[in-house]
């Protein structure tokens, strides 16, 4: 299963990972975070850097930001021609179609925080020494593009939310609330899969007899 989390700054992605998805078995769950592409990623196509972190069979991977950055940031800052941007929406749908065709289940969440609440959270970060490490020069810079990011998200979600890989818009101004629908959606989806425990590969009866024999010798 691939779980995608997208949000504007302070939207609550880390909180969802910690409080909801952090309850999963860590042996079968990984988190991959994506920031600005480095030189190696920039030398490849826009999907290369996410493809190497895709879940293996029986594994859950959470993307903290994702392949959608390549139709969000690049649109807001006009980094690619419009024709190239249109192709990227098609590539995202094809990419997720490929994943679902190969038995990867995809759930995508946009944590929607209001402009007013985002400002309050920035202010709390400034006041709280335990949160000041999160502050960056980009916070104030990117906030000035709020309307452009809103438009970019609206277009991306309208073009790329499909039955195979649905997007869920989660109100995120209230932190305790946004954990609830994400958890409910993930649990409901997993229950519909009717996943059964793996069958043992050993003779349990024989092992049980050996155990009982060993216990009897020590009494």
C-alpha positions as CSV (number, residue, x, y, z in Angstrom):
1,X,0.0,0.0,0.0
2,X,1.2,3.5,-0.9
3,X,-0.2,6.4,1.3
4,X,0.5,9.9,-0.1
5,X,0.3,12.9,2.2
6,X,0.3,16.4,0.7
7,X,-0.2,19.7,2.4
8,X,0.9,23.3,2.5
9,X,3.5,24.1,5.2
10,X,2.1,23.4,8.8
11,X,-0.6,21.2,7.3
12,X,0.0,18.4,9.7
13,X,1.7,15.6,7.7
14,X,4.2,14.8,10.4
15,X,1.4,14.7,13.0
16,X,-0.6,12.2,10.9
17,X,2.5,10.0,10.5
18,X,3.2,10.0,14.2
19,X,-0.3,9.6,15.6
20,X,-2.1,7.5,13.0
21,X,0.4,5.7,10.8
22,X,2.9,5.4,13.5
23,X,0.7,2.7,15.1
24,X,1.5,0.4,12.2
25,X,4.1,-2.4,12.6
26,X,7.5,-0.7,11.9
27,X,8.8,-3.9,10.3
28,X,6.3,-3.5,7.5
29,X,6.0,0.3,7.2
30,X,8.4,3.0,5.9
31,X,8.2,6.7,5.5
32,X,9.8,8.5,2.5
33,X,10.1,12.3,2.5
34,X,10.8,14.5,-0.5
35,X,12.3,17.9,-0.5
36,X,13.8,19.9,-3.4
37,X,15.4,17.5,-5.9
38,X,19.1,17.2,-5.7
39,X,21.6,16.9,-8.6
40,X,21.1,13.1,-8.9
41,X,17.2,13.4,-9.0
42,X,17.4,16.4,-11.4
43,X,19.4,14.2,-13.8
44,X,16.5,11.8,-14.1
45,X,12.8,12.0,-15.1
46,X,10.4,13.5,-12.6
47,X,9.1,10.1,-11.3
48,X,12.5,8.5,-10.7
49,X,13.1,9.7,-7.2
50,X,9.8,8.4,-5.9
51,X,9.9,5.1,-7.8
52,X,12.9,3.9,-5.8
53,X,10.9,4.2,-2.6
54,X,7.7,2.3,-3.7
55,X,6.4,-0.4,-1.3
56,X,7.4,-4.0,-1.7
57,X,4.8,-6.8,-1.5
58,X,3.3,-6.8,2.0
59,X,4.6,-3.4,2.9
60,X,3.1,0.1,3.5
61,X,5.0,3.1,2.4
62,X,4.0,6.7,3.4
63,X,5.1,9.5,1.1
64,X,5.6,12.8,3.1
65,X,5.2,15.0,0.0
66,X,5.4,13.0,-3.2
67,X,5.5,12.9,-7.0
68,X,2.8,15.6,-7.0
69,X,5.4,18.2,-6.1
70,X,6.3,18.2,-9.8
71,X,2.9,19.7,-10.7
72,X,2.6,21.9,-7.7
73,X,5.8,23.8,-7.0
74,X,6.7,23.9,-10.7
75,X,3.3,25.3,-11.6
76,X,3.4,28.0,-8.9
77,X,6.8,29.1,-9.8
78,X,6.4,28.6,-13.6
79,X,9.4,26.3,-13.8
80,X,8.3,24.3,-16.9
81,X,6.4,25.1,-20.0
82,X,2.6,24.7,-19.9
83,X,2.6,21.9,-22.4
84,X,5.2,20.0,-20.3
85,X,3.0,20.5,-17.2
86,X,-0.1,19.1,-19.0
87,X,2.0,16.0,-19.8
88,X,2.9,15.6,-16.2
89,X,-0.7,15.2,-15.1
90,X,-1.1,12.4,-17.7
91,X,2.2,10.8,-16.5
92,X,1.0,10.9,-12.8
93,X,-2.3,9.1,-13.8
94,X,-0.4,6.6,-15.9
95,X,2.1,6.0,-13.1
96,X,-0.6,5.3,-10.5
97,X,-2.5,3.2,-13.0
98,X,0.6,1.1,-13.4
99,X,1.0,0.8,-9.6
100,X,-2.6,-0.4,-9.1
101,X,-2.4,-2.8,-12.1
102,X,0.5,-4.4,-10.2
103,X,-1.3,-4.8,-6.9
104,X,-0.2,-1.7,-5.2
105,X,-3.1,0.0,-3.3
106,X,-2.9,3.8,-3.4
107,X,-4.6,6.3,-1.0
108,X,-3.9,10.0,-1.2
109,X,-4.6,12.7,1.4
110,X,-4.5,16.4,1.0
111,X,-4.5,18.0,4.5
112,X,-6.2,21.4,4.0
113,X,-5.1,24.1,6.5
114,X,-6.5,27.6,6.3
115,X,-4.4,30.6,5.7
116,X,-5.3,32.0,9.1
117,X,-4.4,28.8,11.0
118,X,-1.2,28.4,9.1
119,X,-0.1,31.9,10.3
120,X,-1.0,30.9,13.9
121,X,1.1,27.8,13.6
122,X,4.0,29.7,12.2
123,X,3.8,32.1,15.2
124,X,3.7,29.1,17.7
125,X,6.9,27.7,16.0
126,X,8.6,31.1,16.7
127,X,7.6,31.0,20.3
128,X,8.3,27.3,21.1
129,X,12.0,26.3,21.2
130,X,11.1,22.7,20.6
131,X,9.6,23.7,17.2
132,X,11.9,26.4,16.0
133,X,14.0,23.9,14.1
134,X,11.1,23.6,11.7
135,X,11.4,27.3,10.7
136,X,13.0,28.0,7.3
137,X,13.4,31.0,5.0
138,X,11.0,29.3,2.6
139,X,8.0,29.6,5.1
140,X,7.3,33.2,4.6
141,X,8.4,33.2,0.9
142,X,6.0,30.4,-0.1
143,X,3.2,31.8,2.0
144,X,3.0,34.7,-0.4
145,X,2.0,32.3,-3.1
146,X,-1.0,31.0,-1.2
147,X,-3.6,31.6,-3.9
148,X,-1.3,30.1,-6.6
149,X,-0.8,27.0,-4.5
150,X,-4.5,26.7,-3.9
151,X,-5.1,26.8,-7.6
152,X,-2.3,24.3,-8.3
153,X,-3.8,21.9,-5.7
154,X,-7.3,22.3,-7.1
155,X,-6.1,21.4,-10.6
156,X,-3.9,18.5,-9.6
157,X,-6.6,16.9,-7.4
158,X,-9.4,17.4,-10.1
159,X,-7.2,15.9,-12.8
160,X,-5.6,13.1,-10.8
161,X,-8.2,11.8,-8.3
162,X,-9.4,8.4,-9.8
163,X,-11.3,5.4,-8.6
164,X,-8.0,3.5,-8.6
165,X,-6.0,6.2,-6.6
166,X,-8.5,8.5,-4.9
167,X,-7.7,11.8,-3.3
168,X,-9.3,12.6,0.1
169,X,-9.4,16.3,1.2
170,X,-9.1,16.4,5.0
171,X,-9.8,19.6,7.0
172,X,-6.7,20.2,9.0
173,X,-7.2,23.3,11.1
174,X,-8.0,21.0,14.1
175,X,-5.2,18.6,14.6
176,X,-7.0,16.0,16.6
177,X,-9.8,15.9,14.0
178,X,-7.6,15.4,10.9
179,X,-6.2,12.2,12.5
180,X,-9.6,10.7,12.7
181,X,-10.8,10.6,9.1
182,X,-7.3,9.5,7.9
183,X,-7.3,6.6,10.3
184,X,-10.9,5.7,9.5
185,X,-10.3,5.7,5.7
186,X,-7.1,3.6,6.0
187,X,-8.8,1.1,8.4
188,X,-11.9,0.8,6.2
189,X,-9.8,0.2,3.1
190,X,-7.7,-2.5,4.8
191,X,-10.7,-4.3,6.1
192,X,-12.2,-4.4,2.6
193,X,-9.1,-6.2,1.4
194,X,-9.9,-9.0,3.9
195,X,-6.2,-9.6,4.5
196,X,-5.5,-13.0,6.1
197,X,-2.5,-13.9,8.3
198,X,0.2,-15.8,6.5
199,X,0.1,-19.5,6.9
200,X,2.9,-21.2,8.9
201,X,5.6,-22.9,6.9
202,X,6.4,-25.5,9.6
203,X,4.6,-28.4,11.2
204,X,3.2,-26.8,14.3
205,X,2.0,-30.1,15.7
206,X,5.6,-31.5,15.6
207,X,7.0,-28.4,17.2
208,X,4.3,-28.5,19.9
209,X,5.2,-32.1,20.7
210,X,8.9,-31.3,21.0
211,X,8.1,-28.3,23.2
212,X,5.9,-30.4,25.5
213,X,8.6,-33.1,25.6
214,X,11.2,-30.6,26.6
215,X,9.0,-29.1,29.3
216,X,8.3,-32.6,30.7
217,X,12.0,-33.3,31.0
218,X,12.6,-30.2,33.1
219,X,9.8,-30.9,35.6
